[in-house]
C-alpha cells in the first residue's frame, strides 16, 4: 500500500525511472573505499588510548611508543577519510536527488548529528597529536577519550541513516503526500540497533586484525622484540574478545532480516521456493531458479530463523522477478562473510587458549601466517557484509517505498563522474600508502631502553 501511495507522489513530481548502473557503481566504489578508513577511525583510537594508558600504568615505554606511532598513522587516515567522506556527502545529493528531494527532511537529522561528531573528533585529534610532550600526561590521555566516543557516534549515526533505508519509518503518506515527518523515529528505526551495533563491532574487528596483521608480518620477518610482540598481542586480544560478540550480534541482525526483509534472506540463502524445513545452503551457484552445487544442512535455515526445524521460510518466488536481488552476488558474499567471521573466531580462540596455558603467543609459523592475513580477511568480510546489505535490498533504495531507478538523478552526463572518481581514488590510495610508509621509515623503532624512554612521554 505504501508503495502504491508513494508512486503517486513520484508521478506528481515528475520523477522518472533512470538506468542506475553507473551511479550505483560510483556510489559502491566510494562507500567501499571510504568504509575501510571509517572502520579504522572507529577502532584505532580506542587501541591508541589503551596503549598510552597501559604505558603510563606499567612504565613500559614500548606501549607509549606504539601509541605515538599509531596516533600519527591515525592522523593521516583521518585526513584522507575526511576527503572521501566529503565526496560521499556530495554524491548523496548529486547522484540520488530523487531520494534526497523527497526524503531529505526524514533522514537529514543523523547526517547533521554526525557532522557535529566529526568536528569534535577532528578538534580533539588535533589536540591529541599536537599535545604529545606539550600537555601533562594525564591531560593528554584524557584528550583521547573524545576521539574514541565521537568516532563511535559518527559511525552509529551514519549507519542509522542506512538502516532507515532498510526499515523506513518516521513518515506517513496521506492523499499521496508525505506528512507526519518524525526525524527521531526515522533515525531510531527498527533496523538501527542491530545494524548499528553489527557495524561498530565490525569496525573494531577490522581495526584490531589489520593492526595485528602488520606486526604478524614483521615478526615473520624476524622482528621478535617486545615492541613487535605487543604490537601484535594488544590488537589481537581486542579482536579475540570482539569476534564471539559479533557472531551473536550477527545472528540477531540475520533474524531481523528474516522478519523484515524476507526477500533479502532468500537471496542470502539462494532459496527460491517458500517452504517449511528450509535447508541452510553453503556455497553453490544460482541459476534456473535453483541453487546448484551447494552443501545443504537439512532444516538448518528454518532452525536458525525460528528455532523450529519445521519453520516456514519465504522464498524468492513470493515476489515478482523484477523485485528480486542478484542472488549470485548476495549469496556468495554472505557465505564469505560468515566463513571469515568464524575463521577469525577460531584465530582468537587459538590465541586465547595459548595465553591461558602459557601466558604467551603461539610460537608456530602457521599462527603468524594466519594473523598476517587476518587483516585483509577481516576487511574483505566487512566489505562483503555491506554488499549483502546494499545489493540484497535491490531494486529498492528505500525498501518497498522507492526504487533505485526512481531515486537517481536524471540529469544527462551523470555517469561521467565514474572514471574521474576512479582516478581520484587511485591517487588517494597511492598517496596514503606512500605517506604511511614514509612515517614508518622516518621513525625506526628504537632498540635500546634509553632510546625507548626518549621516544615516548614521561611516565606519570
C-alpha positions in Angstrom: 0.0 0.0 0.0 2.8 2.4 0.9 4.5 1.7 -2.4 1.3 2.5 -4.4 0.7 5.6 -2.4 4.2 6.9 -2.9 4.2 6.1 -6.6 1.6 8.8 -7.0 3.9 11.2 -5.2 6.7 10.3 -7.6 4.4 10.7 -10.6 3.2 14.1 -9.3 6.7 15.3 -9.0 7.6 14.1 -12.5 10.2 11.6 -11.2 11.1 9.2 -13.9 13.0 5.9 -13.8 16.6 6.2 -14.9 19.2 3.5 -15.5 21.1 3.5 -12.2 24.1 1.2 -13.1 26.8 3.9 -13.3 25.6 5.9 -10.2 25.3 2.6 -8.3 28.8 1.6 -9.3 30.2 5.0 -8.4 28.5 5.1 -5.0 29.5 1.5 -4.3 33.1 2.3 -5.1 33.1 5.4 -2.9 31.5 3.5 0.0 33.7 0.5 -0.4 36.8 2.8 -0.3 35.7 5.1 2.5 34.4 2.4 4.8 37.8 1.0 5.4 39.0 4.3 6.7 35.8 4.8 8.7 36.4 1.4 10.4 39.9 2.4 11.3 38.6 5.7 12.6 36.3 3.8 15.0 38.6 1.1 16.3 42.1 2.5 16.1 41.5 5.4 18.6 40.5 3.0 21.3 43.6 1.0 20.7 45.8 4.1 20.8 44.3 5.4 24.1 44.6 1.9 25.7 48.2 1.7 24.7 49.0 5.1 26.1 47.1 4.3 29.3 48.9 1.0 29.6 52.2 2.6 29.1 51.6 5.1 31.9 50.3 2.3 34.2 53.2 -0.1 33.7 56.0 2.2 32.9 56.8 0.2 29.8 57.9 2.7 27.1 57.0 0.2 24.3 53.3 0.8 24.9 53.7 4.5 24.7 55.9 4.3 21.6 53.2 2.1 19.9 50.6 4.7 20.9 52.6 7.5 19.5 53.3 5.9 16.2 49.7 4.6 15.7 48.4 8.1 16.5 50.5 9.5 13.7 49.0 6.9 11.3 45.5 7.7 12.6 46.1 11.4 11.8 46.9 10.5 8.2 44.0 8.1 7.8 41.6 10.7 9.4 42.7 13.4 6.9 42.2 11.1 3.9 38.9 9.8 5.3 37.7 13.4 5.6 38.3 13.7 1.8 36.5 10.5 0.9 33.7 11.4 3.3 33.2 14.8 1.7 33.0 13.1 -1.7 30.2 10.8 -0.3 28.3 13.7 1.1 28.3 15.4 -2.3 27.3 12.1 -4.0 24.2 11.8 -1.9 22.7 14.9 -3.3 24.3 14.7 -6.8 23.6 11.1 -7.6 20.4 10.4 -5.6 18.5 13.7 -6.0 15.2 11.8 -6.2 15.6 10.3 -2.8 17.0 13.4 -1.1 14.4 15.7 -2.6 11.6 13.6 -1.2 13.1 12.2 2.0 15.8 14.7 3.0 13.6 16.0 5.8 13.2 12.5 7.1 16.8 11.3 7.2 18.7 14.6 7.5 18.9 14.5 11.3 21.5 11.7 11.6 23.7 13.3 9.0 23.6 16.6 10.9 24.5 15.0 14.2 27.3 13.0 12.5 28.7 16.3 11.3 29.0 17.5 14.9 30.6 14.2 16.0 33.1 14.5 13.1 34.1 18.0 14.1 34.5 17.0 17.7 36.7 14.1 16.6 38.8 16.4 14.4 39.3 19.0 17.1 40.4 16.6 19.8 42.5 14.6 17.3 44.4 17.8 16.6 44.9 18.5 20.3 46.0 14.9 20.9 48.6 14.9 18.1 49.9 18.3 19.0 49.8 17.7 22.7 52.5 15.0 22.8 55.2 16.3 25.2 53.3 19.6 25.5 50.4 18.6 27.8 50.7 16.9 31.2 50.5 13.1 30.6 47.1 12.6 32.3 45.6 15.6 30.4 46.9 14.3 27.1 45.4 10.9 27.8 42.0 12.4 28.6 42.0 14.3 25.3 42.0 10.9 23.5 38.7 9.8 25.1 36.5 12.2 23.0 38.2 10.9 19.8 37.0 7.4 20.8 33.5 8.4 21.7 32.9 10.7 18.7 34.3 8.1 16.3 31.8 5.5 17.5 28.9 8.0 17.5 29.8 9.2 14.0 29.6 5.6 12.7 26.4 5.0 14.5 24.6 8.0 13.1 25.6 7.3 9.6 24.6 3.7 9.8 21.2 4.7 11.3 20.5 6.6 8.0 21.3 3.4 6.1 19.2 1.4 8.5 16.3 3.7 7.7 16.7 2.7 4.0 16.2 -0.9 5.1 13.4 -0.2 7.5 11.8 3.2 6.6 9.8 4.8 9.4 9.1 8.3 10.6 6.7 9.4 8.0 3.2 8.7 6.7 1.6 9.2 3.3 -1.9 10.9 3.1 -3.6 11.5 -0.2 -0.3 10.9 -2.0 1.6 13.4 0.1 4.4 12.9 2.6 3.2 14.1 6.0 3.8 13.4 9.7 7.6 13.5 9.3 9.4 12.4 12.6 13.2 12.6 12.1 13.8 11.0 15.5 11.6 8.0 14.7 13.4 7.7 11.4 16.8 7.8 13.0 15.9 5.2 15.6 14.1 2.9 13.2 13.8 -0.9 14.0 16.9 -1.7 12.0 19.1 0.9 13.7 20.2 -1.1 16.7 21.1 -4.5 15.0 22.7 -2.8 12.0 24.5 -0.1 14.0 25.9 -2.5 16.6 26.9 -5.0 14.0 28.8 -2.3 12.1 30.6 -0.9 15.1 31.8 -4.3 16.1 32.9 -5.0 12.5 34.9 -1.7 12.6 36.6 -2.8 15.9 37.4 -6.2 14.4 38.8 -4.7 11.2 41.0 -2.2 13.2 42.2 -5.0 15.5 43.1 -7.5 12.9 44.6 -5.0 10.5 46.9 -3.7 13.2 47.8 -7.2 14.4 48.5 -8.3 10.8 51.1 -5.6 10.4 53.1 -6.9 13.3 52.5 -10.5 12.3 54.3 -9.8 9.1 57.1 -8.1 11.0 57.6 -11.0 13.3 57.6 -13.4 10.4 60.5 -11.3 9.1 62.4 -11.9 12.3 61.5 -8.8 14.4 60.7 -10.6 17.6 61.4 -7.9 20.2 58.9 -6.8 22.8 57.7 -3.8 20.8 56.5 -6.0 17.9 55.1 -8.7 20.3 53.0 -6.1 22.0 52.0 -4.6 18.6 50.5 -8.0 17.7 49.2 -9.0 21.0 47.2 -6.0 22.1 45.0 -5.6 19.0 44.7 -9.4 18.6 43.4 -9.6 22.1 40.7 -7.0 21.3 39.8 -8.9 18.1 39.6 -12.1 20.0 37.2 -10.5 22.5 35.0 -8.9 19.8 34.7 -11.9 17.5 32.3 -14.1 19.6 30.2 -11.0 20.4 30.0 -10.2 16.7 28.8 -13.8 16.0 25.9 -13.3 18.4 25.0 -9.8 17.1 25.3 -11.1 13.5 22.7 -13.8 14.3 20.4 -11.1 15.8 20.8 -9.0 12.6 20.0 -12.0 10.4 16.9 -12.7 12.4 15.8 -9.1 11.8 16.4 -9.5 8.1 14.3 -12.8 8.2 11.4 -11.0 9.8 11.5 -7.6 7.9 13.3 -8.3 4.6 12.5 -12.0 3.8 13.4 -11.5 0.1 16.9 -10.5 1.1 17.2 -13.5 3.3 16.0 -15.7 0.4 18.8 -14.2 -1.7 21.3 -14.7 1.1 20.5 -18.4 1.1 19.6 -18.9 -2.6 16.1 -20.1 -1.7 13.6 -19.9 -4.5 10.6 -21.9 -3.2 8.9 -20.9 0.1 8.8 -23.9 2.4 8.9 -25.4 5.8 12.0 -27.1 6.9 14.2 -24.9 4.7 17.8 -26.1 4.4 20.9 -23.9 5.2 22.9 -23.8 2.0 26.7 -23.3 1.8 28.2 -22.4 -1.5 26.7 -23.2 -4.8 25.7 -21.2 -7.9 22.2 -20.0 -8.5 20.5 -20.4 -11.9 17.2 -21.7 -13.3 15.5 -20.7 -10.0 17.6 -23.1 -8.0 20.9 -23.3 -6.1 23.3 -25.8 -7.7 26.3 -27.5 -6.1 25.6 -26.2 -2.6 26.2 -28.1 0.6 22.8 -28.3 2.3 22.1 -28.7 6.0 18.6 -30.1 6.3 16.1 -27.7 8.0 19.1 -25.6 9.1 17.7 -22.3 7.9 14.3 -22.8 9.5 16.0 -23.8 12.7 18.2 -20.7 12.8 15.4 -18.3 11.8 12.6 -19.6 14.0 14.2 -22.1 16.4 11.9 -24.6 14.7 13.2 -27.2 12.2 9.7 -27.1 10.6 9.6 -23.3 10.5 8.3 -21.5 7.4 10.7 -19.5 5.3 9.6 -17.4 2.4 11.5 -17.8 -0.9 12.2 -15.6 -3.9 9.1 -16.9 -5.7 7.0 -14.8 -3.3 7.9 -11.6 -5.1 7.9 -10.7 -8.9 11.2 -11.3 -10.7 11.7 -7.5 -11.0 11.8 -7.2 -7.2 14.5 -9.9 -6.6 18.1 -9.0 -5.8 21.1 -10.6 -7.6 21.4 -13.9 -5.8 24.8 -14.8 -7.3 26.2 -11.6 -5.7 24.4 -11.7 -2.4 24.7 -15.4 -1.6 28.5 -15.8 -2.0 29.1 -12.5 -0.3 27.1 -13.7 2.7 28.8 -17.1 2.8 32.2 -15.4 2.6 31.4 -13.0 5.4 30.2 -15.8 7.7 33.2 -18.1 6.8 35.7 -15.3 7.6 33.8 -14.4 10.8 34.1 -18.0 12.1 37.8 -18.1 10.9 38.6 -15.0 12.9 36.7 -16.5 15.9 38.9 -19.6 15.6 42.1 -17.5 15.4 41.0 -15.6 18.5 40.3 -18.8 20.3 43.8 -20.1 19.3 45.4 -17.0 20.8 43.2 -17.1 24.0 44.0 -20.8 24.7 47.7 -20.2 24.2 47.6 -17.2 26.5 45.6 -19.1 29.1 48.0 -22.0 29.1 51.4 -20.4 28.7 50.9 -16.6 29.0 52.4 -16.2 25.6 51.6 -16.1 21.9 51.5 -19.3 19.9 55.0 -19.8 18.6 54.2 -21.6 15.4 54.7 -20.1 11.9 51.2 -21.2 10.9 49.7 -18.9 13.6 51.8 -15.9 12.5 50.7 -16.5 8.9 47.1 -16.6 10.0 47.5 -13.4 11.9 49.3 -11.8 8.9 46.3 -12.5 6.6 43.6 -11.7 9.2 43.6 -8.0 8.5 42.9 -8.4 4.8 40.4 -11.2 5.6 38.5 -9.0 8.1 38.4 -6.1 5.7 37.1 -8.2 2.9 34.5 -9.8 5.1 33.3 -6.3 6.2 33.0 -5.3 2.5 31.1 -8.5 1.8 28.7 -7.6 4.6 27.9 -4.3 3.0 27.4 -6.0 -0.3 24.8 -8.2 1.3 23.1 -5.2 3.0 23.0 -3.0 -0.1 22.7 -5.4 -3.0 20.3 -7.6 -1.0 17.9 -4.6 -0.8 17.8 -4.1 -4.5 15.9 -2.9 -6.5 14.8 -0.6 -3.6 16.8 2.3 -2.4 14.1 2.8 0.3 12.8 -0.7 1.0 9.3 -1.2 -0.5 8.9 2.5 -1.0 11.3 3.9 -3.7 13.3 2.1 -6.3 16.9 2.9 -7.1 15.8 3.9 -10.7 13.4 6.4 -9.3 16.0 8.0 -6.9 18.8 8.5 -9.3 19.5 12.0 -10.8 18.1 12.0 -14.3 20.5 14.8 -15.5 22.5 13.9 -18.6 26.2 13.1 -18.1 25.8 11.9 -14.6 27.8 8.8 -15.5 30.9 10.8 -16.4 31.8 11.0 -12.7 32.7 7.3 -12.5 36.0 7.3 -14.4 37.1 10.6 -12.8 36.3 9.3 -9.3 38.1 6.1 -10.0 41.2 8.1 -10.8 40.8 10.2 -7.6 40.7 7.0 -5.5 43.8 5.6 -7.2 45.7 8.8 -6.4 44.4 8.8 -2.8 45.4 5.2 -2.3 48.9 5.7 -3.7 49.4 8.9 -1.7 48.1 7.3 1.6 50.3 4.2 1.3 53.3 6.4 0.4 52.8 8.7 3.4 52.3 5.8 5.8 55.5 4.1 4.5 57.4 7.4 4.9 56.1 7.6 8.5 57.5 4.1 9.2 60.8 4.7 7.6 61.4 8.2 9.1 60.9 6.9 12.7 62.6 3.5 13.1 61.8 1.5 16.2 64.4 2.2 18.9 66.2 -0.8 20.4 68.0 0.4 23.5 66.0 1.1 26.7 67.2 4.7 26.8 66.1 5.2 23.2 62.7 3.9 24.0 62.4 6.2 27.0 63.4 9.3 24.9 60.9 8.3 22.2 57.9 8.3 24.5 56.4 10.8 27.0 57.5 10.5 30.6 55.7 8.2 33.0 53.1 9.7 35.3 
